[in-house]
Amino acid sequence: MLPIRRRIGYVFQEAALFDSLTVHENVAYPLREHTSLREAAIHDRVVQSLSMVGLGPEVLELLPSELSGGMRKRVGIARALIGEPAMLLFDEPTAGLDPTNSRLVAELIVRLRGGVCDTAIVVTHDLELTRTVADRVAVLIDGQFAALGRRDEVLASDHPAVQAFLAGEAR
């Protein structure tokens, strides 16, 4: 794996957990694949990573099918954090979540940016999430930047295509 890719954690829209692996095995997977850490150290890092996303040791032996959507999303975030990345990439982190879990994920992203991982790139159609987590926003329309800048400036843009996009009008 390229050294730069090891410094990036990916959080997939559907969490991308292995169905046949426990939570512990899912979160430990990157360490087992890319490090020579002993199992005791891996276990400690898994517990620590899960703790950062608000999950305790009671979930370690559960399978993804035994978790709620919000818990699966947090396990996916824990797996992305396990390699101590410099940057996190989130793909639609609140897609399919109820409002309570969406708010928890948004708060988690803000908290992670406050010291665990300074840079987060979030791809989303969720304007509430954008308002909560973004410093800067890029609006893409037909693969082109229609707006790029500080969150409040972009969200207040008077550009007709940007306003239509923000209003959820189909193009």
C-alpha positions as CSV (number, residue, x, y, z in Angstrom):
1,M,0.0,0.0,0.0
2,L,1.2,3.5,-0.8
3,P,2.5,5.4,2.3
4,I,0.1,8.2,1.7
5,R,-2.9,5.9,1.6
6,R,-2.0,4.6,5.1
7,R,-2.4,8.1,6.4
8,I,-6.0,8.3,5.2
9,G,-9.0,6.7,6.9
10,Y,-12.0,5.9,4.8
11,V,-15.6,5.8,6.2
12,F,-17.8,4.2,3.6
13,Q,-21.5,5.1,3.2
14,E,-22.7,1.6,4.1
15,A,-19.9,1.1,6.7
16,A,-18.5,-1.7,4.5
17,L,-18.2,-4.2,7.3
18,F,-17.4,-7.8,6.7
19,D,-20.6,-9.7,7.5
20,S,-18.8,-12.9,8.7
21,L,-16.4,-11.0,11.1
22,T,-17.1,-9.8,14.6
23,V,-16.9,-6.1,15.5
24,H,-13.4,-6.9,17.0
25,E,-12.2,-8.6,13.8
26,N,-13.6,-5.8,11.6
27,V,-11.9,-3.1,13.5
28,A,-8.7,-5.1,13.9
29,Y,-8.5,-5.9,10.2
30,P,-6.3,-3.0,9.0
31,L,-3.8,-3.6,11.8
32,R,-3.6,-7.3,11.0
33,E,-3.1,-6.6,7.3
34,H,-0.7,-3.7,7.5
35,T,1.3,-4.0,10.8
36,S,3.1,-6.6,12.8
37,L,1.5,-5.8,16.1
38,R,0.9,-8.6,18.6
39,E,-2.7,-9.6,19.3
40,A,-2.7,-8.0,22.7
41,A,-1.7,-4.6,21.3
42,I,-4.3,-5.0,18.5
43,H,-7.0,-5.8,21.1
44,D,-6.1,-2.7,23.1
45,R,-6.2,-0.5,20.0
46,V,-9.5,-2.0,19.0
47,V,-11.0,-1.2,22.4
48,Q,-9.6,2.3,22.3
49,S,-10.9,3.0,18.8
50,L,-14.4,1.7,19.7
51,S,-14.3,3.9,22.8
52,M,-13.6,7.0,20.7
53,V,-16.8,6.4,18.9
54,G,-18.9,5.7,22.0
55,L,-18.9,1.9,21.9
56,G,-17.9,-0.4,24.7
57,P,-16.4,-3.9,24.9
58,E,-19.9,-5.4,25.0
59,V,-20.0,-5.1,21.1
60,L,-16.7,-6.8,20.4
61,E,-18.1,-10.2,19.7
62,L,-21.2,-9.1,17.9
63,L,-21.6,-9.5,14.1
64,P,-22.6,-6.5,12.0
65,S,-26.1,-8.0,11.5
66,E,-26.6,-7.7,15.3
67,L,-26.0,-3.9,15.3
68,S,-28.2,-0.9,14.6
69,G,-27.4,1.2,11.5
70,G,-25.9,3.9,13.8
71,M,-23.7,1.4,15.6
72,R,-22.5,-0.1,12.2
73,K,-21.6,3.4,11.1
74,R,-19.6,4.0,14.3
75,V,-17.8,0.6,13.9
76,G,-16.9,1.7,10.4
77,I,-15.5,5.0,11.8
78,A,-13.6,3.1,14.5
79,R,-12.0,0.9,11.8
80,A,-11.0,4.1,9.9
81,L,-9.5,5.5,13.0
82,I,-7.5,2.4,14.0
83,G,-4.6,3.3,11.8
84,E,-4.3,6.8,13.3
85,P,-4.8,8.6,10.0
86,A,-3.9,12.2,9.4
87,M,-7.1,12.6,7.3
88,L,-10.5,11.0,7.3
89,L,-12.7,10.7,4.2
90,F,-16.4,10.3,4.9
91,D,-18.8,9.2,2.2
92,E,-22.4,10.2,3.0
93,P,-21.9,9.5,6.8
94,T,-25.5,10.2,7.7
95,A,-27.2,8.4,4.8
96,G,-29.9,6.0,6.0
97,L,-29.6,7.1,9.6
98,D,-32.5,8.4,11.8
99,P,-32.2,12.0,13.0
100,T,-30.8,11.0,16.4
101,N,-28.0,8.9,14.9
102,S,-27.3,11.5,12.3
103,R,-26.8,14.0,15.0
104,L,-24.5,11.6,16.9
105,V,-22.4,11.0,13.8
106,A,-22.2,14.8,13.2
107,E,-21.1,15.4,16.8
108,L,-18.5,12.6,16.4
109,I,-17.0,14.1,13.3
110,V,-16.7,17.5,15.0
111,R,-15.1,15.8,18.1
112,L,-12.7,13.8,16.0
113,R,-11.6,17.0,14.1
114,G,-10.8,18.5,17.5
115,G,-7.6,16.5,18.0
116,V,-7.9,12.9,16.9
117,C,-7.8,13.7,13.2
118,D,-7.5,17.3,12.2
119,T,-8.7,17.0,8.6
120,A,-12.0,15.5,7.5
121,I,-13.4,15.5,4.0
122,V,-17.2,14.8,4.0
123,V,-19.2,14.0,0.9
124,T,-22.8,14.7,1.7
125,H,-26.2,15.9,0.5
126,D,-27.2,16.5,4.1
127,L,-27.2,20.3,4.6
128,E,-27.7,20.0,8.3
129,L,-24.5,17.9,8.5
130,T,-22.8,20.5,6.3
131,R,-23.8,23.3,8.7
132,T,-22.6,21.3,11.7
133,V,-19.2,20.0,10.5
134,A,-18.0,22.1,7.6
135,D,-15.5,25.0,7.6
136,R,-15.3,25.0,3.8
137,V,-17.8,23.8,1.3
138,A,-17.5,22.8,-2.4
139,V,-20.7,22.4,-4.4
140,L,-20.3,20.1,-7.4
141,I,-22.8,20.2,-10.2
142,D,-22.3,18.0,-13.3
143,G,-18.8,17.3,-12.1
144,Q,-17.8,21.0,-12.0
145,F,-17.3,23.3,-9.0
146,A,-20.2,25.6,-8.9
147,A,-19.2,27.1,-5.5
148,L,-16.1,26.8,-3.3
149,G,-15.4,28.7,-0.1
150,R,-16.3,29.2,3.5
151,R,-19.4,27.4,4.6
152,D,-21.6,30.4,5.3
153,E,-20.5,32.2,2.1
154,V,-21.3,29.2,-0.1
155,L,-24.6,28.4,1.7
156,A,-25.6,32.1,1.2
157,S,-24.5,32.1,-2.5
158,D,-26.9,33.9,-4.9
159,H,-25.7,31.7,-7.8
160,P,-28.9,30.3,-9.3
161,A,-27.5,26.7,-9.8
162,V,-26.1,26.6,-6.3
163,Q,-29.4,27.8,-4.8
164,A,-31.3,25.2,-6.8
165,F,-28.9,22.5,-5.6
166,L,-29.2,23.6,-2.0
167,A,-33.0,23.7,-2.3
168,G,-32.9,20.1,-3.5
169,E,-34.3,20.8,-6.9
170,A,-33.3,18.2,-9.5
171,R,-31.2,19.2,-12.4
